[in-house]
Amino acid sequence: PPLPHSGLGAMLGHREATLCGAAAGAGLLVGLWLGRRSLSRQQLMTYKSHGGAKGDALMNYLLQTSLREPPLLKKLRLRTLAQPEANIMVSCEQAQLMANLARLIHTKKVLEIGVYTGYNTMNMALAVPADGRVVACDINIDFANIGKPFWREAEVDQKIDLRIKPAAETLDELLQAGEAETYDFAFIDADKVNYGLYYEKCLQLIRKGGVIAIDNVSTGSVCVHAVSACVHGERECTWGGYVCTRELCVPAPH
């Protein structure tokens, strides 16, 4: 049965309450972590198993006790780590979290904005059922071609609809095709200056009760201050080089 409305939900509505809850949860986790040790801003921005947390005792414990990475997915991750740009890949622990969230809400249709070599594309394709679909948006076919043999080996290539063009065009095409509110899960991890645009279009495409996961949002305290400044003010404002709404903060275009 549906959960009863909380006071926060009643005041803000589902969308705002969900976003506020996610932000509060993220803030709590970061606060607990920073209470234990002092991290530089760069470390916090790259805190993932193949980035700033590489070799970290807590991260090693997390990976050893909780990671359940399918063998072929691991093969693609290791292949991607050989790339000079490997730091932009979604980490295995992030991918596992998203796959678990997708399964929890019985995801069948996924939007992925930003593919790189397709590690998380394959991860989400493994998480959806046989008749599931992952619409993967990117502009670089060379990187995506690295992942394609692994998709085929894992027999999930038929679930992946790779669109090599600006993501905004693909999202518009999906809306024009009548697919509004039919997607269960969206992941935004692409050019940061267009996050606001991708977010608004994903809101139209995601069903009620769906999930929009956005990478690199709370990587600095400037975002927290900027969003706070907008809560009781205008729809959009700027703060320290960021363009912000009540719900989202992205780098301002130069």
Backbone torsions as a table, in degrees:
resi	resn	phi	psi	omega
1	PRO	NA	153.0	179.7
2	PRO	-65.2	148.3	178.0
3	LEU	-72.8	149.0	177.4
4	PRO	-66.3	152.9	178.6
5	HIS	-67.7	134.1	173.8
6	SER	-85.1	169.1	176.1
7	GLY	-60.0	-40.3	179.3
8	LEU	-63.8	-44.9	-179.9
9	GLY	-62.1	-39.9	-179.1
10	ALA	-65.1	-36.1	-178.3
11	MET	-76.5	-39.9	-170.4
12	LEU	-102.8	-24.5	-172.9
13	GLY	90.7	166.3	-171.9
14	HIS	-61.2	-45.9	-173.7
15	ARG	-64.5	-50.7	-178.1
16	GLU	-66.0	-38.9	-179.4
17	ALA	-64.4	-40.9	179.2
18	THR	-63.2	-45.6	-178.9
19	LEU	-66.3	-41.4	178.5
20	CYS	-64.3	-40.4	178.9
21	GLY	-63.3	-41.9	178.6
22	ALA	-64.6	-42.5	179.8
23	ALA	-65.0	-40.8	178.9
24	ALA	-64.3	-41.6	178.4
25	GLY	-63.2	-43.9	178.6
26	ALA	-63.3	-42.3	179.2
27	GLY	-62.6	-39.1	178.9
28	LEU	-63.8	-45.8	-179.4
29	LEU	-63.2	-44.6	178.5
30	VAL	-63.6	-40.1	178.7
31	GLY	-62.5	-43.8	177.8
32	LEU	-61.2	-41.4	-178.8
33	TRP	-67.8	-45.8	-178.8
34	LEU	-67.2	-23.7	175.6
35	GLY	-67.0	-23.9	-178.6
36	ARG	-88.8	-32.3	-177.7
37	ARG	-155.4	164.2	179.5
38	SER	-100.7	121.2	178.5
39	LEU	-110.1	142.0	173.7
40	SER	-70.8	161.6	179.3
41	ARG	-60.8	-38.7	179.5
42	GLN	-64.5	-40.6	178.2
43	GLN	-63.2	-42.1	-179.7
44	LEU	-64.8	-38.3	-178.9
45	MET	-68.7	-26.5	-176.4
46	THR	-117.0	26.5	-175.8
47	TYR	-76.5	87.3	173.4
48	LYS	-150.3	166.8	-166.9
49	SER	-62.4	-29.1	177.8
50	HIS	-107.2	18.3	178.7
51	GLY	-126.4	-124.5	-176.3
52	GLY	-65.9	-17.9	-179.7
53	ALA	-98.0	6.3	-179.0
54	LYS	-60.7	124.7	-179.1
55	GLY	83.1	-2.9	179.9
56	ASP	-70.3	137.4	-174.7
57	ALA	-62.4	-42.3	180.0
58	LEU	-65.9	-42.8	178.6
59	MET	-64.2	-41.1	178.0
60	ASN	-60.9	-40.3	178.2
61	TYR	-63.6	-43.8	-180.0
62	LEU	-59.5	-46.5	-177.8
63	LEU	-66.0	-41.2	-177.0
64	GLN	-68.7	-32.0	-173.5
65	THR	-99.9	-20.9	-172.5
66	SER	-126.7	-15.7	-175.0
67	LEU	-74.4	128.1	177.1
68	ARG	-127.0	72.4	-173.5
69	GLU	-91.6	122.0	177.5
70	PRO	-56.6	142.9	-174.8
71	PRO	-55.2	-43.7	-178.8
72	LEU	-70.4	-31.8	175.9
73	LEU	-66.7	-39.9	176.5
74	LYS	-62.2	-38.8	178.3
75	LYS	-60.3	-42.2	178.3
76	LEU	-67.6	-39.1	178.6
77	ARG	-61.5	-46.3	-179.6
78	LEU	-64.9	-37.1	176.0
79	ARG	-64.0	-40.7	-178.8
80	THR	-68.3	-34.3	179.4
81	LEU	-63.4	-16.6	176.3
82	ALA	-79.0	-9.3	180.0
83	GLN	-80.2	144.3	177.5
84	PRO	-59.6	-28.2	-176.6
85	GLU	-97.6	21.1	-171.8
86	ALA	-59.1	-22.3	-178.1
87	ASN	-63.4	-19.6	-179.1
88	ILE	-85.3	-6.5	179.2
89	MET	-68.7	144.0	170.8
90	VAL	-60.1	135.8	-179.4
91	SER	-76.0	160.5	-178.2
92	CYS	-63.9	-35.1	-180.0
93	GLU	-72.1	-34.8	175.0
94	GLN	-66.5	-43.2	-179.4
95	ALA	-61.8	-42.1	-179.9
96	GLN	-63.7	-40.6	177.8
97	LEU	-60.0	-45.5	-178.9
98	MET	-66.8	-38.9	177.7
99	ALA	-63.0	-40.2	178.8
100	ASN	-65.9	-41.5	177.1
101	LEU	-62.9	-41.8	179.9
102	ALA	-61.1	-42.8	179.8
103	ARG	-67.3	-37.7	-178.6
104	LEU	-61.1	-34.0	-179.1
105	ILE	-101.6	15.3	175.8
106	HIS	55.8	52.2	-176.8
107	THR	-68.0	135.3	173.2
108	LYS	-120.8	-29.0	-178.1
109	LYS	-124.9	127.3	-174.8
110	VAL	-123.7	141.4	168.8
111	LEU	-110.0	129.4	175.0
112	GLU	-126.5	119.2	-178.9
113	ILE	-108.2	103.0	-172.9
114	GLY	107.1	110.5	-172.0
115	VAL	-109.9	-42.4	-171.4
116	TYR	56.0	-121.7	180.0
117	THR	-87.3	-1.3	176.8
118	GLY	87.2	21.0	178.0
119	TYR	-62.3	-51.8	-179.7
120	ASN	-74.6	-25.8	174.0
121	THR	-58.5	-48.6	178.2
122	MET	-65.3	-38.8	178.4
123	ASN	-58.0	-46.1	-179.3
124	MET	-72.3	-34.3	177.2
125	ALA	-64.4	-34.1	176.0
126	LEU	-70.6	-25.7	-176.1
127	ALA	-83.2	-24.3	-178.8
128	VAL	-90.0	159.2	-179.2
129	PRO	-69.1	177.9	-175.5
130	ALA	-58.5	-31.9	179.2
131	ASP	-96.3	16.0	179.3
132	GLY	-77.8	171.1	-175.5
133	ARG	-146.3	135.4	174.8
134	VAL	-120.9	112.5	174.9
135	VAL	-89.9	111.7	-173.3
136	ALA	-108.9	123.1	-173.8
137	CYS	-111.1	127.3	174.7
138	ASP	-159.0	172.0	178.8
139	ILE	-117.7	1.1	-176.6
140	ASN	-118.4	103.1	-177.8
141	ILE	-73.9	-27.4	-177.5
142	ASP	-62.2	-44.8	178.3
143	PHE	-66.4	-43.5	-179.2
144	ALA	-62.2	-32.4	179.4
145	ASN	-64.1	-23.6	176.6
146	ILE	-64.0	-39.1	-176.4
147	GLY	-82.9	-22.5	-172.9
148	LYS	-56.2	-43.8	178.7
149	PRO	-61.2	-32.6	178.4
150	PHE	-72.4	-36.8	175.8
151	TRP	-60.2	-43.8	-179.0
152	ARG	-66.6	-42.0	-179.4
153	GLU	-62.4	-36.4	179.1
154	ALA	-82.1	-3.9	179.1
155	GLU	59.5	41.2	175.2
156	VAL	-120.2	1.3	-176.5
157	ASP	-59.9	-30.2	-179.7
158	GLN	-71.4	-15.4	177.9
159	LYS	-87.9	-14.2	-171.1
160	ILE	-100.9	121.8	177.2
161	ASP	-106.4	93.0	-176.1
162	LEU	-84.6	123.8	179.6
163	ARG	-114.9	109.6	179.2
164	ILE	-95.4	90.3	178.7
165	LYS	-172.8	168.4	176.4
166	PRO	-53.3	132.4	-174.5
167	ALA	-59.4	-34.9	-179.4
168	ALA	-60.2	-35.7	178.1
169	GLU	-65.8	-44.0	179.2
170	THR	-62.5	-44.1	-179.4
171	LEU	-62.7	-40.0	176.8
172	ASP	-63.5	-40.5	179.1
173	GLU	-62.8	-39.8	178.9
174	LEU	-65.3	-39.9	178.2
175	LEU	-66.4	-42.1	179.6
176	GLN	-66.5	-26.0	179.0
177	ALA	-82.2	4.0	177.1
178	GLY	82.4	24.5	-177.0
179	GLU	-96.7	16.3	177.1
180	ALA	-58.9	139.0	177.3
181	GLU	57.7	33.9	178.1
182	THR	-117.5	-6.2	-179.7
183	TYR	-96.2	147.1	-176.3
184	ASP	-97.1	-31.9	-171.6
185	PHE	-145.3	137.3	174.9
186	ALA	-133.0	141.7	176.4
187	PHE	-127.6	122.2	-178.8
188	ILE	-108.8	116.4	179.2
189	ASP	-153.5	71.9	-175.4
190	ALA	-140.2	-146.9	-178.6
191	ASP	-64.3	121.4	-168.3
192	LYS	-65.8	-31.8	-176.6
193	VAL	-65.7	-19.2	-179.9
194	ASN	-102.8	10.0	-179.8
195	TYR	-55.5	-43.1	-179.2
196	GLY	-59.9	-42.5	178.8
197	LEU	-64.4	-46.9	179.9
198	TYR	-62.3	-41.0	-178.6
199	TYR	-61.5	-46.8	-178.5
200	GLU	-64.2	-38.7	179.0
201	LYS	-71.2	-37.8	177.3
202	CYS	-64.8	-35.0	176.8
203	LEU	-57.9	-34.3	179.2
204	GLN	-76.0	-29.0	-175.1
205	LEU	-90.1	-24.2	-177.0
206	ILE	-82.8	137.7	178.0
207	ARG	-72.9	164.7	173.3
208	LYS	-63.4	133.4	-177.0
209	GLY	87.7	-1.3	177.5
210	GLY	-80.0	179.7	-175.9
211	VAL	-125.8	134.3	169.3
212	ILE	-115.7	114.1	177.5
213	ALA	-101.9	132.7	-175.8
214	ILE	-127.5	122.4	-179.0
215	ASP	-84.5	153.5	172.6
216	ASN	62.3	33.5	-180.0
217	VAL	-89.0	-49.8	-174.4
218	SER	-106.7	52.8	-178.6
219	THR	-93.3	8.9	177.6
220	GLY	-163.6	151.5	-176.8
221	SER	-65.4	-20.8	179.8
222	VAL	-58.2	-34.7	-179.9
223	CYS	-65.8	-41.5	-179.7
224	VAL	-61.1	-47.0	179.9
225	HIS	-64.5	-39.8	-177.0
226	ALA	-65.7	-46.8	-179.8
227	VAL	-64.7	-38.5	177.9
228	SER	-60.3	-38.1	-179.0
229	ALA	-67.1	-23.7	-176.8
230	CYS	-92.5	-16.4	-171.4
231	VAL	-56.5	-44.3	-177.3
232	HIS	-106.8	14.1	-178.0
233	GLY	-117.3	-145.8	-176.6
234	GLU	-71.6	170.5	-178.0
235	ARG	-62.2	-35.9	-177.8
236	GLU	-138.1	143.2	176.2
237	CYS	-148.3	174.7	177.8
238	THR	-122.0	151.1	-178.8
239	TRP	-157.4	116.5	173.9
240	GLY	54.8	39.7	178.8
241	GLY	87.0	7.6	179.5
242	TYR	-116.4	145.1	171.4
243	VAL	-101.4	126.7	-169.6
244	CYS	-130.9	149.6	167.2
245	THR	-118.4	-177.6	177.4
246	ARG	-62.8	-20.2	-171.8
247	GLU	-117.4	-14.5	-169.7
248	LEU	-147.9	146.9	179.1
249	CYS	-136.2	124.1	-178.1
250	VAL	-134.3	155.5	177.8
251	PRO	-60.4	138.8	178.1
252	ALA	-74.9	142.4	176.8
253	PRO	-65.8	144.9	-179.7
254	HIS	-91.3	NA	NA
